[in-house]
Amino acid sequence: MNTQLSYPTAAGGHGILVKVIEDSIAPVTGIRLTTLQLRYPRFVHSEFMTHRCFSRNASSSRAIPIEKMIEQVETEPACPMRWGSNKKGMQAGEDVDNVLVAMRAWRAASLSAVEHARRLQACGLHKQIVNRVLEPFQWINVIVTATDWGNFLRLRNNELADPTIHLLAKYIQTVLETSKPVEREMHLPYISEEERKQFPPAPIPLSIKEDDPKEQERRDKAYEEYSKASSRLFLISAARCARVSYNNHDGSDPDAEKDLALADVLYTSGHWSPFEHQAFPMSAEQVSSHMNKSRNFYGWNQARGMFDHYVEPNRI
Protein backbone atom coordinates (compact mmCIF):
# COMPACT_ATOMS: atom_id res chain seq x y z
CA MET A 1 0.00 0.00 0.00
CA ASN A 2 1.12 3.56 -0.69
CA THR A 3 1.34 5.48 2.58
CA GLN A 4 3.48 8.37 1.33
CA LEU A 5 3.43 10.64 -1.71
CA SER A 6 5.70 13.58 -2.42
CA TYR A 7 6.38 16.13 -5.12
CA PRO A 8 10.12 16.93 -5.16
CA THR A 9 11.58 20.41 -5.14
CA ALA A 10 14.07 21.61 -7.75
CA ALA A 11 16.82 20.91 -5.19
CA GLY A 12 15.71 17.29 -4.92
CA GLY A 13 14.12 17.50 -1.46
CA HIS A 14 10.54 16.84 -0.42
CA GLY A 15 8.21 19.55 -1.61
CA ILE A 16 4.56 18.69 -1.13
CA LEU A 17 4.53 15.62 1.12
CA VAL A 18 1.69 13.46 2.43
CA LYS A 19 2.60 10.65 4.83
CA VAL A 20 0.37 8.37 6.93
CA ILE A 21 1.41 8.43 10.59
CA GLU A 22 -1.50 6.47 12.13
CA ASP A 23 -4.57 4.93 10.49
CA SER A 24 -7.12 3.34 12.80
CA ILE A 25 -10.57 1.72 12.72
CA ALA A 26 -12.85 1.80 15.77
CA PRO A 27 -13.86 -1.76 16.77
CA VAL A 28 -17.52 -0.95 17.55
CA THR A 29 -18.44 1.78 15.06
CA GLY A 30 -16.07 0.88 12.23
CA ILE A 31 -15.27 4.59 11.88
CA ARG A 32 -11.84 5.45 10.57
CA LEU A 33 -9.49 7.96 12.23
CA THR A 34 -6.39 8.96 10.28
CA THR A 35 -3.37 11.09 11.14
CA LEU A 36 -1.26 12.48 8.29
CA GLN A 37 1.99 14.41 8.26
CA LEU A 38 2.02 17.04 5.52
CA ARG A 39 4.48 19.44 3.96
CA TYR A 40 3.28 22.16 1.63
CA PRO A 41 3.93 25.84 0.78
CA ARG A 42 3.01 28.08 3.65
CA PHE A 43 1.14 30.44 1.33
CA VAL A 44 -1.81 27.99 1.11
CA HIS A 45 -1.87 27.24 4.85
CA SER A 46 -4.72 29.72 5.47
CA GLU A 47 -6.92 27.74 3.06
CA PHE A 48 -6.10 24.49 4.82
CA MET A 49 -6.96 26.10 8.16
CA THR A 50 -10.55 26.85 7.11
CA HIS A 51 -11.54 23.17 7.54
CA ARG A 52 -12.69 22.95 11.16
CA CYS A 53 -13.20 19.18 11.16
CA PHE A 54 -9.39 18.85 11.27
CA SER A 55 -7.20 18.73 14.36
CA ARG A 56 -3.87 20.30 13.42
CA ASN A 57 -0.45 21.31 14.63
CA ALA A 58 2.18 22.99 12.48
CA SER A 59 5.80 24.07 12.52
CA SER A 60 6.13 27.68 13.63
CA SER A 61 8.27 30.52 12.27
CA ARG A 62 8.85 31.49 15.90
CA ALA A 63 10.53 28.16 16.66
CA ILE A 64 12.80 27.57 13.65
CA PRO A 65 16.31 29.14 13.83
CA ILE A 66 16.89 32.02 11.43
CA GLU A 67 19.84 30.41 9.65
CA LYS A 68 17.92 27.19 9.11
CA MET A 69 14.98 29.08 7.61
CA ILE A 70 17.26 31.19 5.41
CA GLU A 71 18.98 28.03 4.17
CA GLN A 72 15.63 26.50 3.21
CA VAL A 73 14.54 29.60 1.29
CA GLU A 74 17.91 29.90 -0.44
CA THR A 75 18.13 26.24 -1.52
CA GLU A 76 14.48 25.25 -2.14
CA PRO A 77 11.99 28.11 -1.84
CA ALA A 78 8.33 27.15 -1.90
CA CYS A 79 6.69 28.19 -5.15
CA PRO A 80 3.36 27.79 -6.98
CA MET A 81 2.64 24.49 -8.72
CA ARG A 82 1.42 26.34 -11.81
CA TRP A 83 2.09 29.74 -13.39
CA GLY A 84 -1.39 30.61 -14.63
CA SER A 85 -2.16 33.70 -16.65
CA ASN A 86 -4.24 36.58 -15.32
CA LYS A 87 -7.97 36.69 -15.99
CA LYS A 88 -11.20 37.69 -14.25
CA GLY A 89 -12.24 35.55 -11.26
CA MET A 90 -10.39 33.37 -8.72
CA GLN A 91 -9.09 30.79 -11.20
CA ALA A 92 -6.05 31.55 -13.32
CA GLY A 93 -5.93 30.85 -17.03
CA GLU A 94 -3.47 28.62 -18.90
CA ASP A 95 0.19 28.90 -17.98
CA VAL A 96 1.86 32.03 -19.28
CA ASP A 97 4.17 31.69 -22.28
CA ASN A 98 7.16 33.01 -20.36
CA VAL A 99 7.09 30.56 -17.43
CA LEU A 100 10.87 30.66 -17.02
CA VAL A 101 10.80 34.44 -16.67
CA ALA A 102 8.07 34.14 -14.02
CA MET A 103 10.05 31.49 -12.15
CA ARG A 104 13.18 33.66 -12.19
CA ALA A 105 11.18 36.61 -10.85
CA TRP A 106 9.80 34.46 -8.02
CA ARG A 107 13.32 33.25 -7.26
CA ALA A 108 14.60 36.83 -7.20
CA ALA A 109 11.83 37.75 -4.76
CA SER A 110 12.84 34.89 -2.44
CA LEU A 111 16.49 36.01 -2.47
CA SER A 112 15.37 39.57 -1.79
CA ALA A 113 13.45 38.29 1.23
CA VAL A 114 16.61 36.54 2.43
CA GLU A 115 18.57 39.80 2.04
CA HIS A 116 16.06 41.71 4.13
CA ALA A 117 15.92 38.90 6.70
CA ARG A 118 19.69 39.18 7.14
CA ARG A 119 19.37 42.96 7.64
CA LEU A 120 16.77 42.40 10.34
CA GLN A 121 18.95 39.70 11.88
CA ALA A 122 21.85 42.16 11.99
CA CYS A 123 19.64 44.46 14.06
CA GLY A 124 19.59 41.75 16.71
CA LEU A 125 15.93 40.90 16.18
CA HIS A 126 14.40 37.61 17.31
CA LYS A 127 13.47 34.89 14.82
CA GLN A 128 9.77 35.51 15.46
CA ILE A 129 10.29 38.79 13.57
CA VAL A 130 13.05 37.94 11.09
CA ASN A 131 11.42 34.74 9.82
CA ARG A 132 8.17 36.54 9.00
CA VAL A 133 9.58 38.15 5.86
CA LEU A 134 10.55 34.67 4.63
CA GLU A 135 7.09 33.15 5.09
CA PRO A 136 5.88 33.52 1.45
CA PHE A 137 8.73 31.18 0.45
CA GLN A 138 8.61 28.75 3.39
CA TRP A 139 7.47 25.15 3.46
CA ILE A 140 5.32 24.29 6.46
CA ASN A 141 5.14 20.93 8.21
CA VAL A 142 1.70 20.01 9.54
CA ILE A 143 0.19 17.08 11.39
CA VAL A 144 -3.55 16.65 10.86
CA THR A 145 -6.00 14.13 12.36
CA ALA A 146 -9.61 13.65 11.27
CA THR A 147 -12.49 11.24 10.82
CA ASP A 148 -14.12 13.42 8.16
CA TRP A 149 -12.21 14.30 4.98
CA GLY A 150 -15.15 14.54 2.58
CA ASN A 151 -15.76 18.28 2.44
CA PHE A 152 -12.06 19.09 2.19
CA LEU A 153 -11.59 16.68 -0.71
CA ARG A 154 -14.71 17.91 -2.53
CA LEU A 155 -13.53 21.52 -2.33
CA ARG A 156 -9.77 21.13 -2.70
CA ASN A 157 -9.31 18.08 -4.94
CA ASN A 158 -11.06 20.14 -7.54
CA GLU A 159 -10.00 22.00 -10.68
CA LEU A 160 -11.49 25.20 -9.19
CA ALA A 161 -9.08 25.12 -6.22
CA ASP A 162 -5.69 26.78 -6.11
CA PRO A 163 -3.40 24.40 -8.07
CA THR A 164 -1.00 24.06 -5.12
CA ILE A 165 -3.62 22.95 -2.58
CA HIS A 166 -5.32 20.95 -5.34
CA LEU A 167 -2.18 18.82 -5.67
CA LEU A 168 -1.97 18.46 -1.88
CA ALA A 169 -5.62 17.31 -1.72
CA LYS A 170 -5.08 14.90 -4.62
CA TYR A 171 -2.19 13.29 -2.74
CA ILE A 172 -4.25 13.12 0.46
CA GLN A 173 -7.12 11.37 -1.32
CA THR A 174 -4.75 8.89 -2.98
CA VAL A 175 -3.08 8.03 0.32
CA LEU A 176 -6.43 7.65 2.12
CA GLU A 177 -7.66 5.32 -0.63
CA THR A 178 -4.56 3.12 -0.57
CA SER A 179 -3.64 3.02 3.14
CA LYS A 180 -5.13 0.13 5.11
CA PRO A 181 -6.39 1.17 8.58
CA VAL A 182 -5.81 -1.06 11.62
CA GLU A 183 -8.38 -1.85 14.31
CA ARG A 184 -7.05 -0.26 17.49
CA GLU A 185 -8.07 0.40 21.07
CA MET A 186 -6.03 3.63 21.08
CA HIS A 187 -5.06 6.04 18.32
CA LEU A 188 -1.55 7.25 19.16
CA PRO A 189 0.39 9.10 16.44
CA TYR A 190 4.19 8.79 16.61
CA ILE A 191 4.11 5.94 19.15
CA SER A 192 6.31 3.14 17.79
CA GLU A 193 5.44 -0.54 17.77
CA GLU A 194 8.20 -1.18 20.31
CA GLU A 195 6.65 1.36 22.67
CA ARG A 196 3.23 -0.22 22.20
CA LYS A 197 4.62 -3.65 23.09
CA GLN A 198 5.65 -2.30 26.50
CA PHE A 199 2.05 -1.29 27.14
CA PRO A 200 0.22 -3.74 29.46
CA PRO A 201 -2.77 -5.69 28.08
CA ALA A 202 -6.20 -4.35 29.02
CA PRO A 203 -7.67 -6.02 32.12
CA ILE A 204 -10.78 -8.17 31.68
CA PRO A 205 -13.84 -5.90 32.17
CA LEU A 206 -15.87 -6.48 35.30
CA SER A 207 -19.36 -7.59 34.24
CA ILE A 208 -20.52 -8.75 37.68
CA LYS A 209 -19.72 -7.77 41.22
CA GLU A 210 -16.92 -9.91 42.56
CA ASP A 211 -17.55 -11.77 45.83
CA ASP A 212 -13.82 -12.26 46.38
CA PRO A 213 -12.29 -9.03 47.82
CA LYS A 214 -8.79 -10.15 46.83
CA GLU A 215 -9.87 -10.68 43.22
CA GLN A 216 -11.53 -7.28 43.25
CA GLU A 217 -8.36 -5.70 44.64
CA ARG A 218 -6.23 -7.46 42.02
CA ARG A 219 -8.40 -6.19 39.18
CA ASP A 220 -8.53 -2.67 40.62
CA LYS A 221 -4.75 -2.62 40.70
CA ALA A 222 -4.57 -3.92 37.13
CA TYR A 223 -6.90 -1.17 35.95
CA GLU A 224 -4.85 1.44 37.79
CA GLU A 225 -1.62 0.26 36.14
CA TYR A 226 -3.33 0.12 32.76
CA SER A 227 -4.66 3.68 33.15
CA LYS A 228 -1.25 5.05 34.17
CA ALA A 229 0.47 3.34 31.24
CA SER A 230 -2.13 4.53 28.73
CA SER A 231 -1.88 8.10 30.06
CA ARG A 232 1.87 7.93 29.58
CA LEU A 233 1.50 6.92 25.92
CA PHE A 234 -1.09 9.64 25.30
CA LEU A 235 1.24 12.28 26.77
CA ILE A 236 4.28 11.10 24.79
CA SER A 237 2.22 11.14 21.58
CA ALA A 238 1.01 14.69 22.32
CA ALA A 239 4.58 15.94 22.78
CA ARG A 240 5.63 14.48 19.44
CA CYS A 241 2.57 15.91 17.73
CA ALA A 242 3.56 19.32 19.11
CA ARG A 243 6.93 18.90 17.36
CA VAL A 244 5.20 17.51 14.24
CA SER A 245 7.75 14.72 14.32
CA TYR A 246 8.72 11.47 16.02
CA ASN A 247 12.25 12.84 16.37
CA ASN A 248 13.41 15.91 18.25
CA HIS A 249 13.90 19.25 16.48
CA ASP A 250 17.63 18.54 16.17
CA GLY A 251 16.93 15.20 14.48
CA SER A 252 17.95 13.10 17.48
CA ASP A 253 15.94 10.12 18.69
CA PRO A 254 13.12 10.91 21.12
CA ASP A 255 13.48 10.55 24.87
CA ALA A 256 10.28 9.41 26.59
CA GLU A 257 11.04 11.30 29.80
CA LYS A 258 11.71 14.54 27.89
CA ASP A 259 8.52 13.97 25.92
CA LEU A 260 6.60 13.62 29.18
CA ALA A 261 8.17 16.85 30.47
CA LEU A 262 7.16 18.68 27.29
CA ALA A 263 3.62 17.28 27.56
CA ASP A 264 3.42 18.56 31.13
CA VAL A 265 4.45 22.05 29.98
CA LEU A 266 1.87 21.93 27.18
CA TYR A 267 -0.87 20.82 29.57
CA THR A 268 -0.16 23.25 32.41
CA SER A 269 0.27 26.23 30.05
CA GLY A 270 -3.00 25.57 28.24
CA HIS A 271 -1.47 24.63 24.87
CA TRP A 272 -3.92 21.77 24.35
CA SER A 273 -4.11 21.37 20.57
CA PRO A 274 -1.45 18.57 20.54
CA PHE A 275 -3.86 16.52 22.69
CA GLU A 276 -6.43 16.50 19.88
CA HIS A 277 -4.64 13.80 17.87
CA GLN A 278 -4.93 10.96 20.40
CA ALA A 279 -8.21 9.10 20.86
CA PHE A 280 -9.85 5.88 21.95
CA PRO A 281 -12.91 4.35 20.28
CA MET A 282 -16.41 4.87 21.58
CA SER A 283 -18.37 2.06 23.15
CA ALA A 284 -21.81 1.10 21.92
CA GLU A 285 -23.35 2.95 24.90
CA GLN A 286 -21.41 6.13 24.13
CA VAL A 287 -22.42 6.02 20.50
CA SER A 288 -26.10 5.92 21.43
CA SER A 289 -25.87 8.59 24.13
CA HIS A 290 -23.40 11.04 22.56
CA MET A 291 -24.70 10.96 18.99
CA ASN A 292 -21.43 9.38 17.88
CA LYS A 293 -19.51 12.71 18.25
CA SER A 294 -16.61 13.78 20.44
CA ARG A 295 -15.59 17.34 19.64
CA ASN A 296 -14.62 17.20 15.93
CA PHE A 297 -14.32 13.38 15.77
CA TYR A 298 -17.02 10.82 15.00
CA GLY A 299 -16.90 7.43 16.74
CA TRP A 300 -13.75 8.27 18.72
CA ASN A 301 -13.24 9.96 22.10
CA GLN A 302 -10.69 12.72 21.63
CA ALA A 303 -8.07 12.97 24.37
CA ARG A 304 -8.48 16.74 24.74
CA GLY A 305 -12.16 16.25 25.52
CA MET A 306 -11.22 14.36 28.69
CA PHE A 307 -9.96 17.52 30.40
CA ASP A 308 -10.98 20.56 28.33
CA HIS A 309 -14.62 21.21 29.26
CA TYR A 310 -16.79 24.17 28.42
CA VAL A 311 -17.36 26.29 31.50
CA GLU A 312 -18.78 29.67 30.54
CA PRO A 313 -18.46 31.98 27.52
CA ASN A 314 -16.42 34.71 29.17
CA ARG A 315 -13.81 32.57 30.86
CA ILE A 316 -10.21 33.89 30.66
N, C-alpha and C positions, 0 to 999 in steps of 0.2 A: 504494500500500500504506500501511497505517496503522502508523507506527512510533512513535507517541506517543499516550498517553491520559492525561487528567487529570480530577480531580474538584475543582472550584474551591472555595475557602474563601468565607466570608461577605464577606470584604474584597475578593474578586475575584482573589486570587492563586492559584497552584497549591497545591492541597491534596495529595491522593494523586496521584502522578505516576509514570508508567512510560514510559521512553524508550529506544529501541534505540540503543546507542552503536557496537556492532560485531557483525555477524552473519556467521559464516563456515562454510564447508563444507570438510572435509578432502578433497583430491583423491583419495587412495587409498581411504580407508575410507568416505567419504561421510557421516562423522559431523559433526554440527552443533555449533558452539561459539558461544554468544551472551553478549554483555555488555550488561546493562541498567543504566540509572541510575534510581534510585527515590527517591521522597519519600513518607513516610508518618508517622503519629503515632509518636512515640518509645515510647509505652506498649505497642505490639505488637512492638517490636524484639526482645525476648527470644524470642518465638515464631518469628520469622524466623530467629534465630540457631541454632535447634535443628537446622536442615537442613545436615548436614555435607558434602553433595555440592557446596555453594556455596563459591566463593571471594568474600570480601567485604571492602570497606573502607567506613567510614562517617564522617560529620562528627562531631567530638568536642566535648563541652561544655567541655573544657579548652582548646580552640583558638579558640572564637568569643568575640569581645569581649562584655563584660557588657551594654553599652548596645544592641548589635545584638540580643542574645538577648531583652532586655527589650522592645525594640520589636516583635519578632516575636510575643511572647506577648500584648502589649497590643493589637496590631492584628489578628492572626489566630491565636488559640490553637488548638492541635490539640484535637479533640474526637471523641467516638465517632460512628460513622456511623449508629447507631440508639440509641434510648433505651428498651430493653426492660425489661419489668416483672420483678420478682423472682419466682423460683420455684425449686423443688428442682432440683439438677443444675447443669451448666456452661453450658447454653444458657438465655438469657433468654426471657421470654414475649413477647407482643405489646407494641408500644410503649405506654407509660403514657398515660393520658388527658391529663395535665398536662405535655406535652412542653416547652412554653414555660417553665414553672416550673423544670423540670429543667435546661434550657439556661441559664437565668439563674443558677441555683445554680452550675453548672459555670463560667460566666463570672466569677462572684463569686470562686470559688476561684482562678481564674487571676490575677485582680487582687490577691488576697491574697498569692499567691506572689510577684508583682512587688513588693509592698510589703515583704515580708520580704527579698527579694533586695536591695532598695535599702538596708535596714538593715544587712545583712551587708556590702554594698559600702562603706557609710559607716565600717565598722570597718577598712577597708583590706584586706579579704580578696581573695585572688586569684580569678579567674574559675572556676578548677577547683573552688572551693567554692561561690561565689555562684550559679553557673549550675545547680548540682544541684537547688536547690529549685524551679527552673523546668522541670525535665525532664518532669513529667507533662503539660505543655502545649506541649512543643516538637515541631516537625517535624524529622525526621532525614533527611539525604541519604545514600544508600547506592549504591555500585556493586557489582554482583554478576555473576559470570561462571560459567557451568556448561555441561556437556554433558547433564546429567540433571535434568529438571524434573518428571518424572512423579510422584514421591512427594509433593513439595510441592503440586502442583496437585490431586492426589487428596485430600489432607488439608485444604488451605486453600481451594480453590475448591469449597466444600462448605457446605451449610446449617448443619452442625454446628459450623463454625468461628466464631470471633469475627467479627461483621459487618464490622469494620474491616479485618482481614487478609483476610477473604473477598473484599471489594471489590478489594483490592490484587491478590490471586491471580487474580481474574476478569480484571482489566486485563492482567496478565502473560500469561495464556493467550491472550487476544485478540490481543495484540501478537505473540506467538510464532507464532500461526496466520496472521497477515497479513503479517509481515515476510518478505522474500525474501533468504535468505542468499547470500553470494558465495563462490565458490571462491577460496581464498587460500593462499599459502605461508607467511604469518605473520599471526597474530591480534594486532592492536595497537590496543587501545582508546585513543581520543583522539588518534590520529595522523591528521592531515588528509591529504587527497588530494595537496595541494601538497607536503607533506613526503614522501609516498611516492614522488612523481615524482622527487625528488632521490636516491632510493635506487638504487644501481647494479643492473643486471640480474644474475641469478645466472649464474655461469660454467658452461660446459658440463661435466657430470660426466666424470671420467676413467674410462673403462671398460677401457682397456688401458694398459699401461706404455708411456710415450712413449720413442722412441729418440732424439728430438731434445732435448738438454739445455736449449736456449734456449726451446723450446716448453713444456717442463716448468716452467722458471723463470717464464715468462710466466703460465702457469695458476696456479702457486703464488701469485704476486703478486696475481692477480685474486681468488683465494679469500681471501687475507688482507684485501684491501680490502673485499670483500663482507662478511666476518665482522665487521670493525670497524664498518662502516656499519650492519649489522643490530643489533649490540650497542648502538649509539647510539640507534636507534629503540626498542629494548626498554627502555632506561633512561629515555628521555623519557616513554614511555607509563607506566612505573611511577610516575614522579613525579606525573603528572597523575591517575593512579588514587588516589594517596595523598591528593590534594586533592579527589577525587571531582568533578573538573571539568577541562575543557580550559583554562579561564581561571584566572588567579591568584585568591587569596582576595579581593583588592580589586577584582576584575572586569576587571582589565587583561589585555591579550593575553599569551600565554605567551612566555617567552624560553627558547630551547632550551638555552643555556648554563646558565641558572639551574636549569632542569629537571634537567640533568645533575649539577649540584652537589647538588641535593636528593636525587637518586637515589644519589649517592655517600654522603651522610649516612645514608640509609635502609639501604644495604647494609652499611656499616662498623659501624653501631650495632646491627645484627641485626633491624631492623624490616623483615621480608621479605614480609609479606602483600601489599604492592602489586605484588610480582613474580609473583603467582599469576594475574594476568589476561592475561598475554602467553603466547603458545604458538605452536608450529609443528607441522604435521601429521606424524603417524607415517608411516614408510615401510612397505612390505609386510613387510620383514624384522623391523622392530620390532613390528609387530602380532602376528606369529607367535611372537616370542620373549618379549614382555612382556605377553602376554594382553590387549593392546589398552588398557592402563591406565597412566596416568602421574599418580601422586598421586590427586586426586579427578576427573581428566578421563579420558574414554574417547577413544581415537583421536587425541589431541593430546598433545605433549610440553609440559608446563608449564615456564615459564621458571624458576620457583623450584627445580624439581627438578634444574636443571643445576648448582646450587652448594650446596643445602641437603641434605646426606646424613646419614642416620642413622648415628650413631657408637656410642653406648652409652647405656643407659637412665638413668644417673645423671650425664650430662654437665651442666655448669653454664654 
